Structures are given as C-alpha cells and as structure tokens.
Amino acid sequence: MVEDAACVQAPNSITFHFLAMVSNMSAPRDLFRVSAARVLGDTLRFGLAGGHGRGHFSVQRTGRQTGTLLLVRSIKGPATLEAEVEMSELQQGNLLGRYVTKVSLFVSAYDF
C-alpha cells in the first residue's frame, strides 16, 4: 500500500557481499563500488545507512551512477566489521527507491 510510510521507506533490494583483508591495511582505500544499472529518477544519493564499523568507513560518489565504500581508518585484526551502503533514487525530491548493500569485512589477525 503506497500510503504506508514503512512500506515506502523499505528497501527495494538488499544485497550481501563478503570481503577479506589483512590486518592494518593502509587507508584511505577503495573497498567496494555500488552502481545503478539504469536511473529512473533525476537524482541518486549514496550514503552509509548503518553497520558495525562507524568511523572506519565512508561513502563517496565516484561517478554519475556510482558510489564507493572507502576504508578511511586502518583496522587491526582479527575483526569483523559491517557497513550498509544505501543508494536512494529520487525524482524531484520524492523517493522512488532505496537499495541497500550490506558489506561484511573480515580482517585477518595477520598483516601479510
């Protein structure tokens, strides 16, 4: 039902990705790219929606239809962190769709 605010705000899709990396990897570093196959609205917004790793990640727009998840602070392993990257599609300020990419990052205890 379109009048239901919870339904309108719910993601159109949620995808899951898993990455492994060594301990103390240098930062800043590109980790993952999110892009739209096609754009229906006039605006795409990229941002962090949540996860367990605040302060370690940032999202940067890197193209007309692309955003990149960045590691902005190195992580000493072993550790498991999560980031939720959100891509929102808008038409004249009205939300057309939300797409969430959940990235789990497994950091080794070793730096080699």
N, C-alpha and C positions, 0 to 999 in steps of 0.2 A: 504494500500500500504506500503510495507516494507521500501521503500526509504524515506517515510515521517517521519522526525525526531519527530514531535509532536505525531504521531501515535505510534512510537516505545517507546517513553517515557511515554505514557499514562498508567495508572494502568490497570492491567488485571482484578482486582476486587477492590471494595471499600465496606467495611462493617462498620456498625454503632453500637455502644454499648453505653449504658447509665448507669452510676453508681451514687449512692447517698452515701454521707458520712457526718459525724458530723463535726462541726467546730473545728479547732485546733487539728486535729488528728496528732498523733506523726509521725515523719519522721526520717529516711527513712522507706518506707513501699511499699511492692509489691501491685500493683493495678490491673494489667491485664496481661495475658500471650497471646502471639501470637506464633503460631507454624505452620509449614508446614506439611501437611498430607503426602506428598511424595516430594522428592527432585530430580529434573531432572538434575540440574547443579552440578558443583563441589564446589560452594560457596554460602552461604546465608549471607546477611548482614542485620542488624537491625539498625534502627535509627529513630530519630524524623524528620518528614517531615514538620511539621508546627502546627498551632493551636494557641489558645489564652491562654497561660499559661506558656510561656517560663520562665525558672528559677525555676519552681515548679516540673518539670518532667525530667526524664532521661530514657533512654532505655539501658538495659544491656542484653547481651547474656547470657542465663542460661542453654543452652543445645545445642546439635548438630543442632537441628531443632527448637529451642525455644528462644524467646526473651521476656523480661518482662518490662512492663512500671512501673516505680518506681515514687512514690511521694518522692521528695528529700527535700521539704520545706513545712511545715505545712501551711494550708490555713485558714484564719479567714473568716467565713461565715457571712451573706449569699453571695454566689458567684457561678458563673458558669464558668468553665474553659473547654477548649478543648485541646486534644492532638491528633496528627496524627502520628501513628506508621507505618513506612514503612518497609516492608520486600522485599529485592531485591534478585533475583536468578540470578546467573551468571555462565557462562561456559567459562573458560579460559579468564576471564575479559570481556566477551561480555554479555550484559544484555539479559536474557531470559524472565524475567517478573518482574513486580512490583505489590505488593499487599499492599493496604493501609487500615488501621483500624483506624476509627475516634472514639475516646472515648470522650464523654461528661460527665463531672463530676459536679454534683450538690451538693454544700456544704451547709448544714443547718446553720441557724443562731445560733444554739444551740450546745453545746459540750456534749450532752447526748443523 
